[in-house]
Amino acid sequence: MAQPNSRLGTYIKTATAGESVQAFMPPPLPPTPPLDMRPLQKPLENANQALGRLDGLASLIPDTNLFLYIYIRKEAVLSSQIEGTQSSLSDILLFENEIIPGVPLHDVEEVSNYVAAMQHGLRRIAEGFPLSLRLIREMHKILLRGGRGAGKMPGQFRTSQNWIGGTRPGNAIYVPPPPDRLMECLDSFERFLHYESANLPLMIQVGMIHAQFETIHPFLDGNGRLGRLLISLLLCAKSVLREPLLYPSLYFKVHRAQYYDLLQNVRTRGEWENWLSFFLEGIEVTARQAADVVTESLHLFERDRKRIETLGRSAPSALRVHAFIQKKPIITIGPTAKALHLSVPTVTNSLAGLKKLGIAKEVTGNRRNRLFSYSGYLKLITEGTEPL
């Protein structure tokens, strides 16, 4: 049997649901024997460069809230889709406009909860609260409020055995640590959250933290979503990014089978290097894409702004509506008028001008409660967010 300090951890015989199973106890981080950093140097360098470019762009944007609003929702949608929800980015934007989307409401509520959990974590860290087990529980409570997860101990570490894959514990793909050994794993996990070593680059640590959280699987539900949420939260907490303008779940969604296989191979074979290489590539790809979308969006905004200036007397109010629809690319007339302190007829007229220019698109076909989208921008930001 592998020794407790090896990469493979140990197995503990436990009983659950009337069956005897082997639950996995992961060794504490960092791994022993240490990582072979040679194959990771290039992926690490590429990931750091891509993140640096994205963060640099964020410092040049006049208002990062333009992209923050969308990017957090994009990550929420993608992460939830990995778990099987059918909601798209457009669905969550409709939901936030109090329009019923064309998918199960529970799916959209799950995404909305993810957004709220992320915002709570960022706010707490900005206030000086440490990234800790307590904060993780707080975010989990928000993540599972209402909807399907409400009966699965929101905000509480599990007190019963869970498993991954299979129809029962006996044919599960993976059985996480038993509940009576859970805090032992979590205590060492929390220590590693604050681990500092010149020999272990930060991005490597973030990749390890995500994998270890998934392996411990400390909650009855929501582990995958919360584990992916921690990636962006850690990058902000460690000052790699000023804002969570990253959606790594896009890469994990596209390479979903490989994502799960590599996580499992860390447990069964101790293959940390393969997992980390994949993780770093995912960070690089999504950081580059996020930066490209920022750049393309800013060019689109500027082109459209110049076209709106040709509208004559109605241009000033149309420019204000255009600025608003950049922040919320699906809007209704009444709330927009209220937010901008403009009259309903002024906003209606402005949207008619934007529609005539092909900038805004009416998407409901209704005479009342009409919904308008910033179609060009929406096309840019929704790429890759359709359900699996």
C-alpha positions as CSV (number, residue, x, y, z in Angstrom):
1,M,0.0,0.0,0.0
2,A,1.2,3.5,-0.8
3,Q,2.7,5.4,2.1
4,P,0.7,8.4,3.5
5,N,3.3,10.9,2.2
6,S,3.3,9.6,-1.4
7,R,1.4,11.2,-4.2
8,L,-1.2,8.4,-4.2
9,G,-2.6,8.9,-0.8
10,T,-4.3,6.0,1.0
11,Y,-7.7,4.2,0.9
12,I,-9.9,3.7,3.9
13,K,-12.6,1.0,4.1
14,T,-15.9,2.6,4.9
15,A,-19.6,1.7,4.7
16,T,-22.3,3.8,3.0
17,A,-25.7,3.0,1.6
18,G,-25.4,-0.5,2.8
19,E,-22.1,-1.1,0.9
20,S,-18.5,-1.4,1.8
21,V,-16.3,1.0,-0.3
22,Q,-12.7,2.2,-0.4
23,A,-12.7,6.0,0.3
24,F,-9.7,8.0,-0.8
25,M,-7.6,10.1,1.6
26,P,-5.5,12.5,-0.4
27,P,-2.0,13.4,0.9
28,P,-1.6,17.0,2.0
29,L,-0.1,19.5,-0.5
30,P,2.5,20.1,-1.9
31,P,3.0,16.7,-3.4
32,T,5.8,14.3,-2.4
33,P,7.9,13.6,-4.4
34,P,8.1,17.2,-5.6
35,L,6.8,18.4,-9.0
36,D,9.1,18.0,-12.0
37,M,8.9,21.7,-13.1
38,R,10.7,21.2,-16.4
39,P,7.6,20.3,-18.5
40,L,5.6,23.0,-16.8
41,Q,7.9,26.0,-17.4
42,K,6.6,26.9,-20.8
43,P,2.9,26.5,-20.0
44,L,3.5,28.5,-16.9
45,E,5.2,31.3,-18.7
46,N,2.4,31.4,-21.4
47,A,-0.3,31.5,-18.7
48,N,1.4,34.3,-16.8
49,Q,1.9,36.3,-19.9
50,A,-1.7,35.9,-21.0
51,L,-2.9,36.9,-17.5
52,G,-0.6,39.9,-17.5
53,R,-2.0,41.1,-20.8
54,L,-5.6,40.7,-19.5
55,D,-4.8,42.5,-16.3
56,G,-3.0,45.2,-18.2
57,L,-6.1,45.7,-20.4
58,A,-8.3,46.0,-17.3
59,S,-6.2,48.9,-16.1
60,L,-6.8,50.7,-19.5
61,I,-10.5,50.3,-19.5
62,P,-12.3,53.4,-18.3
63,D,-15.0,51.3,-16.6
64,T,-14.1,47.6,-15.8
65,N,-17.7,47.1,-14.7
66,L,-18.6,47.0,-18.4
67,F,-16.9,43.6,-18.7
68,L,-17.1,42.5,-15.1
69,Y,-20.9,42.2,-15.2
70,I,-20.7,40.0,-18.3
71,Y,-17.6,38.0,-17.5
72,I,-18.7,36.9,-14.1
73,R,-22.0,35.7,-15.6
74,K,-20.2,34.0,-18.4
75,E,-18.1,32.0,-16.0
76,A,-21.2,31.2,-13.9
77,V,-23.1,29.9,-17.0
78,L,-20.1,27.8,-18.3
79,S,-19.3,26.3,-14.9
80,S,-23.0,25.3,-14.4
81,Q,-23.2,23.8,-17.9
82,I,-20.3,21.5,-17.0
83,E,-22.6,20.1,-14.3
84,G,-25.4,19.7,-16.8
85,T,-27.6,22.8,-16.6
86,Q,-29.2,24.0,-19.8
87,S,-29.2,27.7,-19.3
88,S,-27.2,30.0,-21.6
89,L,-25.8,33.5,-21.0
90,S,-28.8,35.0,-22.8
91,D,-31.1,33.1,-20.4
92,I,-29.4,34.6,-17.3
93,L,-29.7,38.1,-18.8
94,L,-33.4,37.5,-19.5
95,F,-33.9,36.2,-16.0
96,E,-32.3,39.4,-14.6
97,N,-34.7,41.5,-16.6
98,E,-37.5,39.5,-15.0
99,I,-38.3,37.8,-18.2
100,I,-38.9,34.0,-18.0
101,P,-36.2,32.2,-20.0
102,G,-37.0,29.2,-22.2
103,V,-35.2,26.7,-19.9
104,P,-36.0,25.2,-16.5
105,L,-36.0,28.0,-13.9
106,H,-33.9,26.0,-11.5
107,D,-31.1,26.0,-14.1
108,V,-31.1,29.8,-14.3
109,E,-31.4,30.2,-10.5
110,E,-28.3,28.1,-10.1
111,V,-26.3,30.4,-12.4
112,S,-27.7,33.5,-10.6
113,N,-26.6,32.0,-7.2
114,Y,-23.1,31.4,-8.6
115,V,-22.8,35.1,-9.6
116,A,-24.0,36.1,-6.1
117,A,-21.5,33.7,-4.4
118,M,-18.6,35.0,-6.5
119,Q,-19.5,38.6,-5.7
120,H,-19.8,37.8,-2.0
121,G,-16.3,36.2,-2.0
122,L,-14.8,39.2,-3.8
123,R,-16.4,41.7,-1.4
124,R,-15.2,39.8,1.7
125,I,-11.7,39.6,0.4
126,A,-11.7,43.3,-0.5
127,E,-12.8,44.0,3.1
128,G,-9.7,42.2,4.3
129,F,-11.3,38.8,5.2
130,P,-9.0,35.9,4.5
131,L,-9.6,33.2,2.0
132,S,-10.5,30.4,4.4
133,L,-12.8,27.5,5.1
134,R,-15.3,29.9,6.7
135,L,-15.4,32.1,3.6
136,I,-15.8,28.9,1.4
137,R,-18.8,27.9,3.6
138,E,-20.3,31.3,3.2
139,M,-20.1,31.2,-0.6
140,H,-21.5,27.6,-0.6
141,K,-24.5,28.8,1.4
142,I,-25.2,31.4,-1.3
143,L,-24.5,28.9,-4.1
144,L,-27.1,26.4,-2.9
145,R,-29.8,28.8,-1.7
146,G,-33.2,27.9,-3.1
147,G,-33.6,25.6,-6.1
148,R,-32.2,22.1,-6.3
149,G,-29.5,22.4,-3.7
150,A,-31.5,23.8,-0.9
151,G,-31.9,20.4,0.9
152,K,-28.2,19.5,0.6
153,M,-26.7,21.3,3.7
154,P,-25.9,24.8,2.2
155,G,-22.9,26.3,3.9
156,Q,-22.2,23.1,5.9
157,F,-19.5,20.5,5.3
158,R,-21.0,17.1,4.7
159,T,-21.6,14.6,7.5
160,S,-22.3,11.7,5.3
161,Q,-20.4,9.8,2.5
162,N,-20.7,11.0,-1.1
163,W,-19.3,9.6,-4.3
164,I,-18.7,10.6,-7.9
165,G,-20.0,8.8,-11.0
166,G,-21.9,5.5,-10.9
167,T,-25.4,4.8,-9.7
168,R,-24.3,3.7,-6.2
169,P,-21.2,3.8,-4.0
170,G,-20.2,0.3,-5.1
171,N,-19.8,1.2,-8.8
172,A,-18.7,4.8,-8.3
173,I,-15.7,6.2,-10.3
174,Y,-14.4,7.9,-7.1
175,V,-15.3,7.9,-3.4
176,P,-14.0,11.0,-1.5
177,P,-12.7,11.0,2.1
178,P,-15.1,9.6,4.7
179,P,-16.9,12.3,6.8
180,D,-15.1,11.5,10.0
181,R,-11.7,12.2,8.3
182,L,-13.0,15.3,6.3
183,M,-11.7,18.0,8.7
184,E,-8.3,16.4,8.7
185,C,-8.2,17.0,4.9
186,L,-9.7,20.4,5.0
187,D,-7.4,21.7,7.7
188,S,-4.3,20.9,5.6
189,F,-6.2,22.3,2.6
190,E,-6.7,25.6,4.4
191,R,-3.0,25.7,5.4
192,F,-2.0,25.3,1.7
193,L,-4.3,28.3,0.8
194,H,-1.7,30.4,2.5
195,Y,1.3,28.5,1.5
196,E,4.2,30.5,0.2
197,S,7.3,29.1,-1.4
198,A,9.8,30.5,-4.0
199,N,9.9,27.0,-5.4
200,L,6.2,26.7,-6.1
201,P,4.8,29.4,-8.5
202,L,1.5,30.9,-7.7
203,M,-0.3,29.6,-10.8
204,I,0.9,26.0,-9.9
205,Q,-0.5,26.5,-6.4
206,V,-3.9,27.6,-7.8
207,G,-4.1,24.5,-10.1
208,M,-3.3,22.3,-7.1
209,I,-5.9,24.0,-4.9
210,H,-8.6,23.4,-7.5
211,A,-7.7,19.7,-7.9
212,Q,-7.4,19.1,-4.2
213,F,-10.8,20.8,-3.5
214,E,-12.4,18.5,-6.1
215,T,-10.7,15.5,-4.6
216,I,-11.8,16.3,-1.0
217,H,-15.4,17.0,-2.3
218,P,-16.4,18.6,1.1
219,F,-20.0,19.3,0.3
220,L,-23.0,17.2,-0.6
221,D,-23.6,19.3,-3.7
222,G,-22.0,22.2,-5.6
223,N,-18.3,21.1,-5.2
224,G,-17.5,21.4,-8.9
225,R,-18.9,24.9,-9.3
226,L,-17.4,26.2,-6.0
227,G,-14.0,24.6,-6.9
228,R,-14.0,26.4,-10.3
229,L,-15.2,29.7,-8.6
230,L,-12.1,29.5,-6.3
231,I,-9.8,29.8,-9.4
232,S,-10.8,33.4,-10.2
233,L,-11.2,34.2,-6.5
234,L,-7.6,33.1,-5.8
235,L,-6.3,35.1,-8.7
236,C,-7.9,38.2,-7.3
237,A,-7.0,37.5,-3.7
238,K,-3.3,37.0,-4.7
239,S,-3.4,40.2,-6.8
240,V,-2.7,38.4,-10.2
241,L,-5.9,40.0,-11.5
242,R,-7.5,43.2,-10.3
243,E,-10.9,42.0,-11.4
244,P,-12.2,38.4,-12.2
245,L,-12.1,39.0,-15.9
246,L,-11.5,35.3,-16.6
247,Y,-13.8,32.4,-17.4
248,P,-11.6,29.2,-17.2
249,S,-14.7,27.0,-17.3
250,L,-15.0,27.6,-21.1
251,Y,-11.8,25.5,-21.6
252,F,-13.0,22.9,-19.1
253,K,-16.3,22.7,-20.8
254,V,-14.8,22.3,-24.3
255,H,-12.4,19.6,-22.9
256,R,-14.8,18.2,-20.3
257,A,-13.8,14.5,-20.6
258,Q,-10.1,15.3,-20.4
259,Y,-10.8,17.7,-17.5
260,Y,-12.4,14.9,-15.4
261,D,-9.9,12.2,-16.5
262,L,-6.8,14.3,-15.5
263,L,-8.3,15.1,-12.1
264,Q,-8.9,11.4,-11.6
265,N,-5.4,10.5,-12.7
266,V,-4.0,12.8,-10.0
267,R,-5.8,10.6,-7.5
268,T,-5.1,7.2,-9.0
269,R,-1.6,7.8,-10.5
270,G,-0.3,10.9,-8.8
271,E,0.0,12.6,-12.3
272,W,0.2,16.2,-11.1
273,E,2.3,17.4,-14.0
274,N,-0.2,16.3,-16.6
275,W,-3.1,18.0,-14.8
276,L,-1.1,21.2,-14.2
277,S,0.0,21.4,-17.8
278,F,-3.7,21.1,-18.9
279,F,-4.8,23.6,-16.2
280,L,-2.1,26.2,-17.3
281,E,-3.0,25.8,-20.9
282,G,-6.7,26.4,-20.0
283,I,-5.8,29.6,-18.1
284,E,-3.7,30.8,-21.0
285,V,-6.4,30.1,-23.7
286,T,-9.2,31.7,-21.7
287,A,-7.1,34.7,-20.6
288,R,-6.2,35.4,-24.3
289,Q,-9.8,35.0,-25.4
290,A,-11.0,37.3,-22.6
291,A,-8.5,39.9,-23.6
292,D,-9.4,39.6,-27.3
293,V,-13.1,40.0,-26.5
294,V,-12.3,43.1,-24.4
295,T,-10.3,44.6,-27.4
296,E,-12.9,43.7,-30.0
297,S,-15.7,45.0,-27.8
298,L,-14.0,48.4,-27.3
299,H,-13.5,48.7,-31.0
300,L,-17.2,47.9,-31.6
301,F,-18.3,50.4,-29.0
302,E,-16.2,53.1,-30.6
303,R,-17.4,52.3,-34.1
304,D,-21.0,52.4,-33.0
305,R,-20.5,55.6,-31.0
306,K,-19.3,57.4,-34.2
307,R,-22.4,56.1,-36.0
308,I,-24.7,57.3,-33.3
309,E,-23.2,60.8,-33.4
310,T,-24.8,61.1,-36.9
311,L,-28.3,61.0,-35.5
312,G,-28.4,64.7,-35.0
313,R,-30.6,66.1,-32.1
314,S,-31.3,62.7,-30.7
315,A,-27.7,61.7,-30.6
316,P,-26.9,62.8,-26.9
317,S,-29.7,60.7,-25.4
318,A,-29.0,57.8,-27.8
319,L,-25.3,57.9,-26.7
320,R,-26.4,57.6,-23.1
321,V,-28.6,54.6,-23.9
322,H,-25.7,53.1,-25.9
323,A,-23.4,53.5,-22.8
324,F,-26.1,51.7,-20.7
325,I,-26.6,48.8,-23.1
326,Q,-22.9,48.2,-23.0
327,K,-23.2,47.4,-19.3
328,K,-26.4,45.4,-19.7
329,P,-26.7,44.1,-23.3
330,I,-30.3,43.1,-22.9
331,I,-32.6,45.9,-21.6
332,T,-36.2,47.0,-21.3
333,I,-37.4,50.5,-21.8
334,G,-38.9,51.3,-18.3
335,P,-36.0,50.3,-16.1
336,T,-33.5,51.9,-18.5
337,A,-35.4,55.2,-18.4
338,K,-35.4,55.0,-14.6
339,A,-31.7,54.2,-14.4
340,L,-30.7,57.0,-16.8
341,H,-33.2,59.6,-15.4
342,L,-34.7,59.9,-18.8
343,S,-38.3,59.9,-19.9
344,V,-39.8,56.7,-21.4
345,P,-40.5,58.5,-24.8
346,T,-36.8,59.7,-24.9
347,V,-35.5,56.1,-24.3
348,T,-38.0,54.7,-26.8
349,N,-36.9,57.2,-29.4
350,S,-33.2,56.5,-28.7
351,L,-33.7,52.8,-29.1
352,A,-35.5,53.4,-32.3
353,G,-32.5,55.3,-33.5
354,L,-30.1,52.5,-32.4
355,K,-32.4,50.0,-34.1
356,K,-32.4,51.9,-37.3
357,L,-28.5,51.8,-37.3
358,G,-28.6,48.1,-36.6
359,I,-27.0,48.5,-33.2
360,A,-29.9,47.5,-31.1
361,K,-32.3,44.7,-31.9
362,E,-35.9,44.2,-30.6
363,V,-36.0,40.5,-29.6
364,T,-39.6,39.9,-28.3
365,G,-41.9,41.1,-31.1
366,N,-44.3,42.4,-28.4
367,R,-46.0,45.8,-28.4
368,R,-45.5,46.1,-24.7
369,N,-42.6,45.1,-22.4
370,R,-40.3,45.0,-25.4
371,L,-36.8,43.7,-24.9
372,F,-33.8,45.1,-26.8
373,S,-30.4,43.6,-27.2
374,Y,-27.0,45.0,-28.2
375,S,-26.8,42.3,-30.9
376,G,-23.2,42.8,-32.1
377,Y,-21.8,42.9,-28.5
378,L,-24.0,39.9,-27.5
379,K,-22.6,37.9,-30.4
380,L,-19.1,38.6,-29.2
381,I,-19.6,37.7,-25.5
382,T,-21.9,34.7,-25.9
383,E,-19.5,32.6,-28.0
384,G,-19.1,29.2,-26.4
385,T,-21.9,29.6,-23.9
386,E,-24.6,27.5,-25.6
387,P,-25.5,24.4,-23.4
388,L,-23.7,21.1,-24.1
